[in-house]
Amino acid sequence: MFLMWIVPLLLIGLVIYVVSGNNIINALKPVVSRSCPHCDQAVQSDWKNCPHCGRTL
Ligand SMILES: [Zn+2]
């Protein structure tokens, strides 16, 4: 009878682990692109100047 309770609990825990794990991975994922503070166009994080408006990032 104990296994009848532990199996669904493990499945629920696994689902929560996978969902929260994906969120953690997304949160820790390095930002590969951001937006220019002046013209709001997408720019790479290592760019020094915005190619759209030419202003310093
Ligand atoms: Zn810009």
N, CA, C, O and the ligand as a Tripos MOL2 file, in Angstrom:
@<TRIPOS>MOLECULE
protein
  229   227    58     0     0
PROTEIN
NO_CHARGES

@<TRIPOS>ATOM
      1 N           0.8290   -1.2150    0.0000 N.3       1 MET1
      2 CA          0.0000    0.0000    0.0000 C.3       1 MET1
      3 C           0.8600    1.2610    0.0000 C.2       1 MET1
      4 O           0.4660    2.3040   -0.5220 O.2       1 MET1
      5 N           2.0450    1.1370    0.6000 N.am      2 PHE2
      6 CA          2.9160    2.3100    0.6620 C.3       2 PHE2
      7 C           3.3740    2.7440   -0.7310 C.2       2 PHE2
      8 O           3.4720    3.9360   -1.0240 O.2       2 PHE2
      9 N           3.6540    1.7440   -1.5890 N.am      3 LEU3
     10 CA          4.1060    2.0700   -2.9400 C.3       3 LEU3
     11 C           3.0100    2.7650   -3.7440 C.2       3 LEU3
     12 O           3.3040    3.5540   -4.6420 O.2       3 LEU3
     13 N           1.7410    2.4730   -3.4230 N.am      4 MET4
     14 CA          0.6570    3.1270   -4.1580 C.3       4 MET4
     15 C           0.6390    4.6260   -3.8980 C.2       4 MET4
     16 O           0.1450    5.3890   -4.7280 O.2       4 MET4
     17 N           1.1700    5.0600   -2.7550 N.am      5 TRP5
     18 CA          1.2210    6.4880   -2.4510 C.3       5 TRP5
     19 C           2.5150    7.1340   -2.9450 C.2       5 TRP5
     20 O           2.5250    8.2860   -3.3790 O.2       5 TRP5
     21 N           3.5980    6.3750   -2.8700 N.am      6 ILE6
     22 CA          4.8930    6.9790   -3.1710 C.3       6 ILE6
     23 C           5.0820    7.1810   -4.6710 C.2       6 ILE6
     24 O           5.7740    8.1100   -5.0880 O.2       6 ILE6
     25 N           4.4690    6.3150   -5.4870 N.am      7 VAL7
     26 CA          4.6770    6.4220   -6.9380 C.3       7 VAL7
     27 C           4.0900    7.7240   -7.4970 C.2       7 VAL7
     28 O           4.8090    8.4650   -8.1680 O.2       7 VAL7
     29 N           2.8100    8.0300   -7.2470 N.am      8 PRO8
     30 CA          2.2830    9.2980   -7.7560 C.3       8 PRO8
     31 C           2.9890   10.5070   -7.1640 C.2       8 PRO8
     32 O           3.1580   11.5210   -7.8410 O.2       8 PRO8
     33 N           3.4080   10.4070   -5.8930 N.am      9 LEU9
     34 CA          4.1440   11.5170   -5.3000 C.3       9 LEU9
     35 C           5.4760   11.7210   -6.0130 C.2       9 LEU9
     36 O           5.8950   12.8580   -6.2330 O.2       9 LEU9
     37 N           6.1350   10.6360   -6.3710 N.am     10 LEU10
     38 CA          7.3910   10.7490   -7.1030 C.3      10 LEU10
     39 C           7.1610   11.3600   -8.4830 C.2      10 LEU10
     40 O           7.9550   12.1760   -8.9500 O.2      10 LEU10
     41 N           6.0620   10.9560   -9.1330 N.am     11 LEU11
     42 CA          5.7570   11.5010  -10.4510 C.3      11 LEU11
     43 C           5.4950   13.0010  -10.3610 C.2      11 LEU11
     44 O           5.9770   13.7730  -11.1890 O.2      11 LEU11
     45 N           4.7250   13.4100   -9.3480 N.am     12 ILE12
     46 CA          4.4400   14.8380   -9.1790 C.3      12 ILE12
     47 C           5.7340   15.6010   -8.8890 C.2      12 ILE12
     48 O           5.9760   16.6780   -9.4330 O.2      12 ILE12
     49 N           6.5590   15.0120   -8.0130 N.am     13 GLY13
     50 CA          7.8350   15.6480   -7.7050 C.3      13 GLY13
     51 C           8.7250   15.7540   -8.9250 C.2      13 GLY13
     52 O           9.4270   16.7480   -9.1090 O.2      13 GLY13
     53 N           8.6940   14.7310   -9.7560 N.am     14 LEU14
     54 CA          9.5090   14.7630  -10.9720 C.3      14 LEU14
     55 C           9.0350   15.8680  -11.9120 C.2      14 LEU14
     56 O           9.8450   16.5880  -12.4950 O.2      14 LEU14
     57 N           7.7170   15.9940  -12.0530 N.am     15 VAL15
     58 CA          7.1690   17.0420  -12.9230 C.3      15 VAL15
     59 C           7.5720   18.4210  -12.3880 C.2      15 VAL15
     60 O           8.0130   19.2840  -13.1460 O.2      15 VAL15
     61 N           7.4170   18.6140  -11.0870 N.am     16 ILE16
     62 CA          7.7930   19.9060  -10.4930 C.3      16 ILE16
     63 C           9.2840   20.1650  -10.6830 C.2      16 ILE16
     64 O           9.6980   21.2880  -10.9690 O.2      16 ILE16
     65 N          10.0820   19.1130  -10.5190 N.am     17 TYR17
     66 CA         11.5290   19.2580  -10.6850 C.3      17 TYR17
     67 C          11.8610   19.6620  -12.1180 C.2      17 TYR17
     68 O          12.6840   20.5490  -12.3440 O.2      17 TYR17
     69 N          11.2190   19.0100  -13.0830 N.am     18 VAL18
     70 CA         11.5180   19.3080  -14.4880 C.3      18 VAL18
     71 C          11.0930   20.7310  -14.8260 C.2      18 VAL18
     72 O          11.8340   21.4710  -15.4730 O.2      18 VAL18
     73 N           9.8850   21.1140  -14.3810 N.am     19 VAL19
     74 CA          9.3860   22.4560  -14.7010 C.3      19 VAL19
     75 C          10.2530   23.5170  -14.0510 C.2      19 VAL19
     76 O          10.6630   24.4730  -14.7090 O.2      19 VAL19
     77 N          10.5390   23.3580  -12.7570 N.am     20 SER20
     78 CA         11.3670   24.3520  -12.0820 C.3      20 SER20
     79 C          12.7870   24.3210  -12.6120 C.2      20 SER20
     80 O          13.4520   25.3550  -12.6720 O.2      20 SER20
     81 N          13.2610   23.1340  -12.9990 N.am     21 GLY21
     82 CA         14.6040   23.0420  -13.5640 C.3      21 GLY21
     83 C          14.7110   23.8170  -14.8550 C.2      21 GLY21
     84 O          15.7130   24.4920  -15.0920 O.2      21 GLY21
     85 N          13.6810   23.7300  -15.7040 N.am     22 ASN22
     86 CA         13.7000   24.4960  -16.9390 C.3      22 ASN22
     87 C          13.6790   25.9810  -16.6500 C.2      22 ASN22
     88 O          14.3450   26.7580  -17.3350 O.2      22 ASN22
     89 N          12.9180   26.3870  -15.6400 N.am     23 ASN23
     90 CA         12.8850   27.8040  -15.2940 C.3      23 ASN23
     91 C          14.2410   28.2790  -14.8030 C.2      23 ASN23
     92 O          14.6890   29.3750  -15.1400 O.2      23 ASN23
     93 N          14.8920   27.4380  -13.9970 N.am     24 ILE24
     94 CA         16.2160   27.8140  -13.5080 C.3      24 ILE24
     95 C          17.1900   27.9150  -14.6720 C.2      24 ILE24
     96 O          17.9990   28.8410  -14.7330 O.2      24 ILE24
     97 N          17.1120   26.9630  -15.5940 N.am     25 ILE25
     98 CA         18.0070   27.0020  -16.7570 C.3      25 ILE25
     99 C          17.7380   28.2700  -17.5610 C.2      25 ILE25
    100 O          18.6810   28.9300  -17.9970 O.2      25 ILE25
    101 N          16.4830   28.6170  -17.7620 N.am     26 ASN26
    102 CA         16.1620   29.8260  -18.5110 C.3      26 ASN26
    103 C          16.6580   31.0640  -17.7800 C.2      26 ASN26
    104 O          17.1320   32.0080  -18.4130 O.2      26 ASN26
    105 N          16.5560   31.0700  -16.4440 N.am     27 ALA27
    106 CA         16.9780   32.2260  -15.6790 C.3      27 ALA27
    107 C          18.4880   32.3780  -15.7250 C.2      27 ALA27
    108 O          19.0080   33.4950  -15.7270 O.2      27 ALA27
    109 N          19.2000   31.2400  -15.7610 N.am     28 LEU28
    110 CA         20.6560   31.3010  -15.7540 C.3      28 LEU28
    111 C          21.2450   31.3910  -17.1530 C.2      28 LEU28
    112 O          22.4520   31.5760  -17.3090 O.2      28 LEU28
    113 N          20.4050   31.2630  -18.1660 N.am     29 LYS29
    114 CA         20.9100   31.2930  -19.5280 C.3      29 LYS29
    115 C          21.5240   32.6620  -19.8200 C.2      29 LYS29
    116 O          20.8850   33.6820  -19.5640 O.2      29 LYS29
    117 N          22.7260   32.7080  -20.3390 N.am     30 PRO30
    118 CA         23.3610   34.0040  -20.6120 C.3      30 PRO30
    119 C          22.5890   34.7830  -21.6570 C.2      30 PRO30
    120 O          22.0720   34.2230  -22.6230 O.2      30 PRO30
    121 N          22.5250   36.0610  -21.4470 N.am     31 VAL31
    122 CA         21.7910   36.9180  -22.3610 C.3      31 VAL31
    123 C          22.6260   37.1150  -23.6180 C.2      31 VAL31
    124 O          23.7050   37.7060  -23.5740 O.2      31 VAL31
    125 N          22.1220   36.6190  -24.7250 N.am     32 VAL32
    126 CA         22.8720   36.7320  -25.9740 C.3      32 VAL32
    127 C          22.4860   37.9990  -26.7220 C.2      32 VAL32
    128 O          23.2160   38.4480  -27.6050 O.2      32 VAL32
    129 N          21.3550   38.5680  -26.3760 N.am     33 SER33
    130 CA         20.9470   39.7820  -27.0610 C.3      33 SER33
    131 C          20.2030   40.6790  -26.0840 C.2      33 SER33
    132 O          19.5510   40.1920  -25.1600 O.2      33 SER33
    133 N          20.2950   41.9420  -26.2780 N.am     34 ARG34
    134 CA         19.5540   42.8980  -25.4700 C.3      34 ARG34
    135 C          19.0890   43.9980  -26.3950 C.2      34 ARG34
    136 O          19.3400   43.9630  -27.6000 O.2      34 ARG34
    137 N          18.4180   44.9620  -25.8290 N.am     35 SER35
    138 CA         17.9000   46.0210  -26.6720 C.3      35 SER35
    139 C          18.6340   47.3230  -26.3840 C.2      35 SER35
    140 O          19.0590   47.5800  -25.2580 O.2      35 SER35
    141 N          18.7710   48.1190  -27.4010 N.am     36 CYS36
    142 CA         19.4330   49.4130  -27.2730 C.3      36 CYS36
    143 C          18.5840   50.3250  -26.3850 C.2      36 CYS36
    144 O          17.3750   50.4240  -26.5940 O.2      36 CYS36
    145 N          19.1870   50.9900  -25.4020 N.am     37 PRO37
    146 CA         18.4150   51.8770  -24.5290 C.3      37 PRO37
    147 C          17.9430   53.1390  -25.2340 C.2      37 PRO37
    148 O          17.0790   53.8520  -24.7240 O.2      37 PRO37
    149 N          18.5090   53.4180  -26.4070 N.am     38 HIS38
    150 CA         18.1630   54.6610  -27.1010 C.3      38 HIS38
    151 C          17.0810   54.4410  -28.1540 C.2      38 HIS38
    152 O          16.1140   55.1980  -28.2310 O.2      38 HIS38
    153 N          17.2560   53.3830  -28.9720 N.am     39 CYS39
    154 CA         16.2860   53.1460  -30.0520 C.3      39 CYS39
    155 C          15.5090   51.8510  -29.8480 C.2      39 CYS39
    156 O          14.5940   51.5560  -30.6180 O.2      39 CYS39
    157 N          15.8600   51.0610  -28.8100 N.am     40 ASP40
    158 CA         15.1190   49.8500  -28.4490 C.3      40 ASP40
    159 C          15.2270   48.7620  -29.5090 C.2      40 ASP40
    160 O          14.3760   47.8760  -29.5760 O.2      40 ASP40
    161 N          16.2580   48.8200  -30.3300 N.am     41 GLN41
    162 CA         16.4910   47.7530  -31.2900 C.3      41 GLN41
    163 C          17.3460   46.6760  -30.6450 C.2      41 GLN41
    164 O          18.0730   46.9460  -29.6890 O.2      41 GLN41
    165 N          17.2610   45.4550  -31.1630 N.am     42 ALA42
    166 CA         18.0340   44.3420  -30.6060 C.3      42 ALA42
    167 C          19.5040   44.5120  -30.9390 C.2      42 ALA42
    168 O          19.8700   44.7500  -32.0900 O.2      42 ALA42
    169 N          20.3440   44.3890  -29.9180 N.am     43 VAL43
    170 CA         21.7830   44.4830  -30.1150 C.3      43 VAL43
    171 C          22.4480   43.3530  -29.3290 C.2      43 VAL43
    172 O          21.8760   42.8380  -28.3680 O.2      43 VAL43
    173 N          23.6420   42.9760  -29.7350 N.am     44 GLN44
    174 CA         24.4070   41.9720  -29.0070 C.3      44 GLN44
    175 C          24.9830   42.5900  -27.7450 C.2      44 GLN44
    176 O          25.2830   43.7830  -27.6910 O.2      44 GLN44
    177 N          25.1320   41.7260  -26.7060 N.am     45 SER45
    178 CA         25.5540   42.2400  -25.4110 C.3      45 SER45
    179 C          27.0020   42.7230  -25.4360 C.2      45 SER45
    180 O          27.3970   43.5310  -24.5950 O.2      45 SER45
    181 N          27.8050   42.2340  -26.4020 N.am     46 ASP46
    182 CA         29.2110   42.6350  -26.4320 C.3      46 ASP46
    183 C          29.4630   43.7970  -27.3870 C.2      46 ASP46
    184 O          30.6090   44.2080  -27.5730 O.2      46 ASP46
    185 N          28.4160   44.3240  -27.9850 N.am     47 TRP47
    186 CA         28.5860   45.4590  -28.8750 C.3      47 TRP47
    187 C          28.7860   46.7300  -28.0650 C.2      47 TRP47
    188 O          28.1390   46.9430  -27.0390 O.2      47 TRP47
    189 N          29.6900   47.5640  -28.5440 N.am     48 LYS48
    190 CA         29.9680   48.8250  -27.8540 C.3      48 LYS48
    191 C          29.0630   49.9440  -28.3500 C.2      48 LYS48
    192 O          28.7130   50.8570  -27.6030 O.2      48 LYS48
    193 N          28.6900   49.8560  -29.6300 N.am     49 ASN49
    194 CA         27.8430   50.8870  -30.2060 C.3      49 ASN49
    195 C          26.6480   50.2400  -30.8840 C.2      49 ASN49
    196 O          26.7380   49.1230  -31.3940 O.2      49 ASN49
    197 N          25.5520   50.9360  -30.8860 N.am     50 CYS50
    198 CA         24.3450   50.4370  -31.5320 C.3      50 CYS50
    199 C          24.4520   50.6550  -33.0420 C.2      50 CYS50
    200 O          24.6920   51.7820  -33.4770 O.2      50 CYS50
    201 N          24.2810   49.6050  -33.8510 N.am     51 PRO51
    202 CA         24.3530   49.7680  -35.3060 C.3      51 PRO51
    203 C          23.1220   50.4430  -35.8900 C.2      51 PRO51
    204 O          23.1250   50.8420  -37.0550 O.2      51 PRO51
    205 N          22.0840   50.5710  -35.1020 N.am     52 HIS52
    206 CA         20.8290   51.1420  -35.5940 C.3      52 HIS52
    207 C          20.8240   52.6530  -35.4500 C.2      52 HIS52
    208 O          20.4440   53.3730  -36.3740 O.2      52 HIS52
    209 N          21.2480   53.1320  -34.2820 N.am     53 CYS53
    210 CA         21.2220   54.5680  -34.0550 C.3      53 CYS53
    211 C          22.6340   55.1320  -33.8480 C.2      53 CYS53
    212 O          22.8130   56.3490  -33.8040 O.2      53 CYS53
    213 N          23.6520   54.2380  -33.7170 N.am     54 GLY54
    214 CA         25.0310   54.6770  -33.6550 C.3      54 GLY54
    215 C          25.4740   55.1950  -32.3060 C.2      54 GLY54
    216 O          26.6040   55.6650  -32.1730 O.2      54 GLY54
    217 N          24.6230   55.1230  -31.3050 N.am     55 ARG55
    218 CA         24.9690   55.6630  -29.9990 C.3      55 ARG55
    219 C          25.6750   54.6040  -29.1560 C.2      55 ARG55
    220 O          25.5090   53.4060  -29.3830 O.2      55 ARG55
    221 N          26.4540   55.0530  -28.1930 N.am     56 THR56
    222 CA         27.1750   54.1340  -27.3250 C.3      56 THR56
    223 C          26.2060   53.3970  -26.4090 C.2      56 THR56
    224 O          25.3110   53.9800  -25.7960 O.2      56 THR56
    225 N          26.4280   52.0890  -26.3460 N.am     57 LEU57
    226 CA         25.5510   51.2910  -25.4800 C.3      57 LEU57
    227 C          26.0360   51.3300  -24.0380 C.2      57 LEU57
    228 O          25.4240   50.7170  -23.1640 O.2      57 LEU57
    229 ZN         20.1820   52.1760  -30.8440 Zn       58 ZN58
@<TRIPOS>BOND
     1     1     2 1
     2     2     3 1
     3     3     4 2
     4     3     5 am
     5     5     6 1
     6     6     7 1
     7     7     8 2
     8     7     9 am
     9     9    10 1
    10    10    11 1
    11    11    12 2
    12    11    13 am
    13    13    14 1
    14    14    15 1
    15    15    16 2
    16    15    17 am
    17    17    18 1
    18    18    19 1
    19    19    20 2
    20    19    21 am
    21    21    22 1
    22    22    23 1
    23    23    24 2
    24    23    25 am
    25    25    26 1
    26    26    27 1
    27    27    28 2
    28    27    29 am
    29    29    30 1
    30    30    31 1
    31    31    32 2
    32    31    33 am
    33    33    34 1
    34    34    35 1
    35    35    36 2
    36    35    37 am
    37    37    38 1
    38    38    39 1
    39    39    40 2
    40    39    41 am
    41    41    42 1
    42    42    43 1
    43    43    44 2
    44    43    45 am
    45    45    46 1
    46    46    47 1
    47    47    48 2
    48    47    49 am
    49    49    50 1
    50    50    51 1
    51    51    52 2
    52    51    53 am
    53    53    54 1
    54    54    55 1
    55    55    56 2
    56    55    57 am
    57    57    58 1
    58    58    59 1
    59    59    60 2
    60    59    61 am
    61    61    62 1
    62    62    63 1
    63    63    64 2
    64    63    65 am
    65    65    66 1
    66    66    67 1
    67    67    68 2
    68    67    69 am
    69    69    70 1
    70    70    71 1
    71    71    72 2
    72    71    73 am
    73    73    74 1
    74    74    75 1
    75    75    76 2
    76    75    77 am
    77    77    78 1
    78    78    79 1
    79    79    80 2
    80    79    81 am
    81    81    82 1
    82    82    83 1
    83    83    84 2
    84    83    85 am
    85    85    86 1
    86    86    87 1
    87    87    88 2
    88    87    89 am
    89    89    90 1
    90    90    91 1
    91    91    92 2
    92    91    93 am
    93    93    94 1
    94    94    95 1
    95    95    96 2
    96    95    97 am
    97    97    98 1
    98    98    99 1
    99    99   100 2
   100    99   101 am
   101   101   102 1
   102   102   103 1
   103   103   104 2
   104   103   105 am
   105   105   106 1
   106   106   107 1
   107   107   108 2
   108   107   109 am
   109   109   110 1
   110   110   111 1
   111   111   112 2
   112   111   113 am
   113   113   114 1
   114   114   115 1
   115   115   116 2
   116   115   117 am
   117   117   118 1
   118   118   119 1
   119   119   120 2
   120   119   121 am
   121   121   122 1
   122   122   123 1
   123   123   124 2
   124   123   125 am
   125   125   126 1
   126   126   127 1
   127   127   128 2
   128   127   129 am
   129   129   130 1
   130   130   131 1
   131   131   132 2
   132   131   133 am
   133   133   134 1
   134   134   135 1
   135   135   136 2
   136   135   137 am
   137   137   138 1
   138   138   139 1
   139   139   140 2
   140   139   141 am
   141   141   142 1
   142   142   143 1
   143   143   144 2
   144   143   145 am
   145   145   146 1
   146   146   147 1
   147   147   148 2
   148   147   149 am
   149   149   150 1
   150   150   151 1
   151   151   152 2
   152   151   153 am
   153   153   154 1
   154   154   155 1
   155   155   156 2
   156   155   157 am
   157   157   158 1
   158   158   159 1
   159   159   160 2
   160   159   161 am
   161   161   162 1
   162   162   163 1
   163   163   164 2
   164   163   165 am
   165   165   166 1
   166   166   167 1
   167   167   168 2
   168   167   169 am
   169   169   170 1
   170   170   171 1
   171   171   172 2
   172   171   173 am
   173   173   174 1
   174   174   175 1
   175   175   176 2
   176   175   177 am
   177   177   178 1
   178   178   179 1
   179   179   180 2
   180   179   181 am
   181   181   182 1
   182   182   183 1
   183   183   184 2
   184   183   185 am
   185   185   186 1
   186   186   187 1
   187   187   188 2
   188   187   189 am
   189   189   190 1
   190   190   191 1
   191   191   192 2
   192   191   193 am
   193   193   194 1
   194   194   195 1
   195   195   196 2
   196   195   197 am
   197   197   198 1
   198   198   199 1
   199   199   200 2
   200   199   201 am
   201   201   202 1
   202   202   203 1
   203   203   204 2
   204   203   205 am
   205   205   206 1
   206   206   207 1
   207   207   208 2
   208   207   209 am
   209   209   210 1
   210   210   211 1
   211   211   212 2
   212   211   213 am
   213   213   214 1
   214   214   215 1
   215   215   216 2
   216   215   217 am
   217   217   218 1
   218   218   219 1
   219   219   220 2
   220   219   221 am
   221   221   222 1
   222   222   223 1
   223   223   224 2
   224   223   225 am
   225   225   226 1
   226   226   227 1
   227   227   228 2
@<TRIPOS>SUBSTRUCTURE
     1 MET1         2 RESIDUE 1 A MET
     2 PHE2         6 RESIDUE 1 A PHE
     3 LEU3        10 RESIDUE 1 A LEU
     4 MET4        14 RESIDUE 1 A MET
     5 TRP5        18 RESIDUE 1 A TRP
     6 ILE6        22 RESIDUE 1 A ILE
     7 VAL7        26 RESIDUE 1 A VAL
     8 PRO8        30 RESIDUE 1 A PRO
     9 LEU9        34 RESIDUE 1 A LEU
    10 LEU10       38 RESIDUE 1 A LEU
    11 LEU11       42 RESIDUE 1 A LEU
    12 ILE12       46 RESIDUE 1 A ILE
    13 GLY13       50 RESIDUE 1 A GLY
    14 LEU14       54 RESIDUE 1 A LEU
    15 VAL15       58 RESIDUE 1 A VAL
    16 ILE16       62 RESIDUE 1 A ILE
    17 TYR17       66 RESIDUE 1 A TYR
    18 VAL18       70 RESIDUE 1 A VAL
    19 VAL19       74 RESIDUE 1 A VAL
    20 SER20       78 RESIDUE 1 A SER
    21 GLY21       82 RESIDUE 1 A GLY
    22 ASN22       86 RESIDUE 1 A ASN
    23 ASN23       90 RESIDUE 1 A ASN
    24 ILE24       94 RESIDUE 1 A ILE
    25 ILE25       98 RESIDUE 1 A ILE
    26 ASN26      102 RESIDUE 1 A ASN
    27 ALA27      106 RESIDUE 1 A ALA
    28 LEU28      110 RESIDUE 1 A LEU
    29 LYS29      114 RESIDUE 1 A LYS
    30 PRO30      118 RESIDUE 1 A PRO
    31 VAL31      122 RESIDUE 1 A VAL
    32 VAL32      126 RESIDUE 1 A VAL
    33 SER33      130 RESIDUE 1 A SER
    34 ARG34      134 RESIDUE 1 A ARG
    35 SER35      138 RESIDUE 1 A SER
    36 CYS36      142 RESIDUE 1 A CYS
    37 PRO37      146 RESIDUE 1 A PRO
    38 HIS38      150 RESIDUE 1 A HIS
    39 CYS39      154 RESIDUE 1 A CYS
    40 ASP40      158 RESIDUE 1 A ASP
    41 GLN41      162 RESIDUE 1 A GLN
    42 ALA42      166 RESIDUE 1 A ALA
    43 VAL43      170 RESIDUE 1 A VAL
    44 GLN44      174 RESIDUE 1 A GLN
    45 SER45      178 RESIDUE 1 A SER
    46 ASP46      182 RESIDUE 1 A ASP
    47 TRP47      186 RESIDUE 1 A TRP
    48 LYS48      190 RESIDUE 1 A LYS
    49 ASN49      194 RESIDUE 1 A ASN
    50 CYS50      198 RESIDUE 1 A CYS
    51 PRO51      202 RESIDUE 1 A PRO
    52 HIS52      206 RESIDUE 1 A HIS
    53 CYS53      210 RESIDUE 1 A CYS
    54 GLY54      214 RESIDUE 1 A GLY
    55 ARG55      218 RESIDUE 1 A ARG
    56 THR56      222 RESIDUE 1 A THR
    57 LEU57      226 RESIDUE 1 A LEU
    58 ZN58       229 GROUP 0 **** ****
